[in-house]
Amino acid sequence: MEEIIMVMVTVGTESQGLEIGRSLVQEKLAACVNLIKGVKSLYIWEGRLSDDQEILMLIKTRRSLFSRLRDRVEELHTYEVPEIIALPVIEGSPSYLRWVAEMTGP
């Protein structure tokens, strides 16, 4: 079976997360997108400490789709430098992993 990955993306608003998530699922770039509210992000941007509330998106997909997914997120995202980080899924329920592969297939 093809390698499954989880991609993390942060967004500033729920509506933006919904827009990106719906696009990814409808375009079969993602099988599932979770939106987790209440994420506190601390980082330096333009020389200043930022302290923002964000929403974390957890996106399940196939590794072979990452570059297309990344490009689509960058196209839809409002941040100048959006966080787009992929992690390998090293174990999981075989039936769930098969479902992810099927939902992101041709």
N, C-alpha and C positions, 0 to 999 in steps of 0.2 A: 504494500500500500504506500502511496505517496506520503511524504512527510507533511504533517499538519503543524501549523504554527499559530501562535497567538500574538496579535499585533496590538500594542497599546498606543492610544492617541488621546491627548487631552484637548478639550474644547472649552470655550468660555461660557457657552449657553446651552441649555437643553435643546432649544430649537435647532442650533447648528449641529449638535450631535445626532438629532433625529434626521436631519437632512442628509448628512454624510452617511449615517447608518442605513437609511432606506435605500440610498443610491447604491451602496456597496452590495446589499443583499439582492436588490432587484437586478443588478448587473451581474450577479453570480460571482462577484469578487470575494464575497464573504458568505458563510453559511449562517452565522449568528453574530449579532452585535449587542453587547450589554452596555448600558449607560449607568455609571455609578456616580451619584451625586455626592457632594460634600467633601470633595478632595481639596486639600489645602496645599498649594504649591508655593514654594519659596525658591527664588532664583534671581540671578543678576541679569538685568536687561538694560542695555544702553547706560551702563555704569551705575545703575541704581538697584537696590534690593527691592524685588517685587514680592508681594504677599497677596496671592490671589486665590479666590474660590474657583475651582474648575470642575469639570465633569470628565471622568476617565472612561474612555471607550475601550472595551475588550472585544477584539475582533478575531473570530476563528476562521481560518482559511488554509489553503494549500500553499506550501512554500513556493511552488512554481508561479503563483499568482502575485507574489509580493511586489514586484516592480510595478505591475499594472495597478495594484491597490494603492501603493505609495503615490504614484502619479495622480491617481484620481482623488485621493485625500488632499494632496497639495493643490489640486485644481479647485476643490470645493472649500477648503479651509480659509479662514480669515486671518490667521496668524501669519506673520512674515516668515517665521521659522517654526512650523508645527512639529511637535514631538511625534515621531513615528518610529516605534521600536518594535522589532520582531523577536520573539522568544520561541525556541523549539518546544514542542509538546513531546516530552520524552516517554510518557505513559498516559494511558487513558482507557476508558471503556471502549472495547473494540467496536461495539455497535454505534457509539457516538462518533468515533473517528471515521467510520465508514460513512455515516450520515453527512459529516462535514465534507468529505470527499465527493459524495454524490451531489450535494447542494451547490458545490462550486464547480461542477463538471460542465461539459459542453451541452 
